[in-house]
């Protein structure tokens, strides 16, 4: 528990980074784009 008390800022930063990554980088959409079979990213408004 002493380790957590002395390193709480690093724990908070890691939790914040993981949260932003998992929930869309602060509301910018993140990983919401579709991918085509060749592996390239495709914009959501493109038709196949």
N, C-alpha and C positions, 0 to 999 in steps of 0.2 A: 504494500500500500504506500510505502514511502517513495517507491519508484514512480508511482502514478502521481503523487503529489508534487514531485520535482519535475516531471516531464508532461504535465497535463497539456501544455500548449502544443506539443508535437502530436499528442493523441487527438486533440481537437482539430488540428490541421489535416491529419490523415482522414478523419471521419468526414470533414467538410469536403475534401477532394473526392472521396468515394461517393458521397452524396450528390455532388455536382455531376460526376460522371454517370452515375446510375439514373439520375432524374433529369438529364438533358442539358447539362452545362449551363445552368441558370436560366432556363426557359428559351434557349435558342434552337431547340429542336433536336440537337444531339444526333443520335443514331436512328432517326426516323426514316431515312431514305431507303428506297428499294435498291436491290442489286440485280444486275443482269447475269445470265448464266456464264458469261466469260469472266466475271469477277470484277468488272468495272462498276463504279457507282452510277446509278441512274437517278435523275431528278424525279420527284414524285409526279410532276405534271407531264412527263413524257409518256407517250403511248407506244406500246410495243407492236 
